[in-house]
Amino acid sequence: MASMAQFCYILGPSNLKQKYSSSRFGFENPIYRKNALSSIDLKFHAKPSSVSSSVVCSAANKPSSSSEISSAAKIRSEVLSPFRSVRMFFYLAFIASGALGGLIAFTQLIAALTNPARSSEVPDLLTSLGIDVAAVSIFAFLYFRENTAKNAQIARLSREESLSNLKLRVDQNKIISVSSLRGIARLVICAGPASFILESFKSSEPFTEGLLQRGVLVIPFATDGNSLSLDFDDSEDMKEITTKRKRLWQLTPVYVSEWSEWLDEQKKLAGVSPESPVYLSLRLDGRVRGSGVGYPPWNAFVAQLPPVKGLWSGLLDGMDGRVL
């Protein structure tokens, strides 16, 4: 599980208008969220008892290019860390000041060492030189650390932008991006062989109603290339629960090669075997609240996540788990 610590990200918005709305996610209108969740429900009339998740890859509607993603990631990085550039500027200024002071002290020290008449100045010059060297070293370390954190954040946000631009099929006629569900649903990406997806599907049944009450929607992604078919019980006695289960498992990835590329990159960065089945759960604001190797902990989701409806909906949106 520890190896999955890096298998986390913050979902990025797909346009500039959404980029700066994340700070308001905790006060989303619950009525809007309810309507939005309803708007992506599948229409089950004349539907077969199984839903196929096999999709065809296409070159059309591909995510943004890496340059566009990098630009968006830099903007988000500035929003998330607005004072980092200021700190880095002052670090560079202090480094330059210390280096200049050290150069002056060094030249004066050389002159004092070569002139016996100025030998009394040597201790003070050594002290001054030591202070300048220490200051340059400290601020150089701080700048290096800040720059490393900045580059790591931009790289992470670039990957998150890639995820936010991946496409999902809601029904036969509707395809949306992952970022479209920010503030609407808590997504759980369940990726692995078809057998792993089917076991996860079965194990989620007792928690279906609780998961839906908490705005959870599952994205099943079969990584072995096998066609995935989720069987639902359409008997009259199970009609209500079947409708809810179809809603919980209604999303399917579109353009599978792009999902596979993104997932393989995350596993490689996290040091996880490419064949390992994984899950990744997102908060309402799109940030990662949990991830790991193996089956999703449906019972933990129900126990830890607040409902999306009710008196405290909206105010508790940011309380659905710390950001990893």
N, C-alpha and C positions, 0 to 999 in steps of 0.2 A: 504493500500500500504506500510505503514511503517513496517508492520509485515513481509514484504518480503525482508527487508534489508539484512537478513542473507542468503536469498535464492540465493546466488551468489557464484561463484567459478572461478578458472582459469583452463582451460583445460590443462591437462598434456600430454606430448608425450608418445607414447607407447614403445619407445626404447631409449637407451642411446644416439644414434646418433641424435635423434630429440630433446633430452632434452636441449641441449645447442644451439639450433638454434633459440630460441625464440627472442633473442636479435637482430636478423637480419630480423624480420618479416616485418619491414617497407620498406625493399628494395627488396622484392620478385620480380622476373622477371615477368612482366605482361603477356608476351607471354606464359610463363610456366603456369601461372594461367589460362589463356584463354584455353589452351590445356587441362589442368586438369579438368576444368569445363565441357568441351566438352566430355571428356572421361567418365564422369559419367552420361551423358544424357541417358535416356531410349530410346530403339528402339521401336517405337510405331507401327511398321508394324504388321498387323494381331492382334492388341490388342483390347479387348473389350472396351466399352465406360465407364467402371468403373474400378477403381483400388482398390483391396481389401487390407487392411492393417492387416488382421488377420494373425498371424504367429504362428508357433508351437515352443514351448520351447524345448530345447535339452540340455543335459549335456555336449555335446562336445563343444570344443572351448570356454570354459568358461574363464572369465577374470582372471588375475593373482591373486594369493593368497594374503591374507592380509599382510603377512610378506614381500612379494615382493613389494607390493604397498607401505608399510611403508618405505622400504629401498629407493625406488625411490623418495618418498616424502621428505625424509631427504636430499637426494642429491639436489633436486630442492630447498629446503629451504636454503641450504648453498649457492646455486647459487644466489638466490634472495636476501639473506642477508649475504653477504660474511664476514662482519666485526662483526657480532653478537657474534660469538665464541670468538673473540679477546676481545670484550667489557666484556663479561661474565667472561673471565679469569682474567682481571684486576679488575673487581668488587670483585671476590673471593679473589684476592691477597690483595686488600685494606681492605676487611673485616677481613682477617687473620691478617694483620698488625695492624689494629685498635684494634682488640680483644687482641692481644699480648701487645700492648701499654697500653690498658685499664687495663689488668691484672697486669702489672708492676706498673702502677700508683695506682691501688687499694691497692696492698700490701704495697707500700710506704706510702700511706695515712694511713693505719691501724697502721703502725709503727710510723708515726708522731703523730697520735692521742694518742698513748699510751706512748709517750715520750715528756714530757713538754719542753725539750730542743729543740725540733724540731717543736714546734708549729708554728713558722714563715713560715714553708714550706707548711702548710696546704692549704692556699689559692691557691698557685701555683699548688699543686697536685690536688685540686678540679677542677681547670681550665683545667688541662691536662686530667683528667679523663672525664670531660664533653665533651671535644673535641673528645676524642676517642669514647665515647658512641655515640655522634652525627654522627661521621664518619661511625661507624659500622651500625647505623640505616639507614643512607642515602644510603650507598652502598648495604645494604641488600634489601632495597626497590627497588633500581634500578635493582638488580639481579633478584628479584622476578618478577618484571614487564617484564623484558627481557625474562625470562624463560616462563612466562605465554604467552607472544606473540609468542614465538617459538613453544610452544606446540599447540597453537591455529592454527598457520600457518601450522604446520605439519599435524594436523587433517584435516584442510581444503584441503590441497594438496592431502592427502590420498583419500578424497572423490572425488576430481577432477581427480585423477588417475583412480578411479573406473569408472567415467563417460567416460573418454577418451578410456577406454577399452571396453565399451559397443558397440554392433554390430548394423550395419545398412544394410538393403538390398537395393541395387541400382536397380537390376533387377533380373530376374529368376536365373541367374548364377553368380551374383557378390555380395559378402558380404564384407563390409569394417568396420573398427573401426571408432569411432568418431574422434579420433586423426588424422586419415588420411586426414581430410578435413581442418586441420590447415593451414592457409595461402592461402586457395583455396576458401572457402565459409564462409559466415556469417550464422550460423545455428540459427534457431528459433525453440525451443522446445515448442510445443503446446500440453499440457496434460490436459485431463479432460474427461467427458462423451462423448459418440459418438455424441450426439446432439450439444455439445459445439464445437467439432472439425468441424462438418458440418457448423455451423454458422460462425466459423472462416474462413473456406474454402470459403464460399460465400462472406463474407465481404472483402476478399483479392482480389477478381476479378478485381476491378477497378485499383488496384495498381500492377498487375502482372508484367507488363513490367518494371516499375520502380524498383520493388524489384529484378528482375533478373539482371538488369543493375548494381545493387549494390551487386551482388553476394549472395543474400539471398536464402537459401534453407530451407524448413520447414520440421520438423520432427513431424508428427501427432501421438499422443499416446493416445489411448482410455483407460481410467482407469476403466471403468465400465464392461469390459469384453465383450462388444457387438462388433460384427463384424462391421468394419467401411468400408463403400463403398463410394468413392468420384465419383460423377457422372459428366462426362464431355460432353459438347455439341460437337458432331462429325459432325455437319452439315457443308456443304461446306463453308458457310459464316463465320463460327467460327473456321475454321480449324487452322488458324495461332495462334489465341489466345489460343485455346485448347492445341496446342503443347507446348506453353509456360507455361500454367498452369500445365500440366503434368510434365514438367521439374521442376517447382517450388515445387510441392508436390510429387516428385518421391521417396523420402526416407521413409522407414518404419522400425521401430525397430524390431530387432531379439532377441530372448530369452526374452520374455516379463516379465517373473518373475524377471529377473535381473534389468530391467528398473523399474519395480514397487518397488522393494526393495530400489533402489537408490533414487527414487522420494519420497517414504514415509519417508526415513531418512531425506531428505532435508526439507520436510514439517514439520516434527517433530521438527527439530532444529530451524526452523523459526517461530514456533508457529502457523502454518497454519493448518486449518482443513483438514484431509485426503481427504474429498470429494470436496474440493475447486478446481475449474479449474485454472490452472496457465499457464503462458508463461515465457519463459526465452530466451533472445537473446544474442548471442555471437559475439564478434569482430572477425576480420580475424585471429588474433593471438590466438583465442580460449578463451580469457578472457571475462568475463561477462560484458556487457554494460548496461543491463537493465533486470528487472524481475518484476513480479507482479501477482496479482490475477485478473482473468478476461481475456477478449479478447486481443490479441496482437494489439498494435497501428500501423497498417500497414502504415497509413498516416505519422506518426512520423518517421518511419524507412526510408521512401522515402525522407522525408524532411531533415533528419539529416545525413544520411549515404552518403559518397562520392562514385561515381561510381568506379568499379573495372577496367575499361578500360579508356584510354585516356592519355593525357600528364602527369597528376599528379598521375596516378595510381602507387601504390607502395610507393611513398613518403607520401601519405595521408592515408595509411593503419592504422597508429596508431592514426589517428584523428577521428575515428568513434565512439567516446564516451569514457568517463572516465571509468576506471575500478572500479566496485563496490565491 
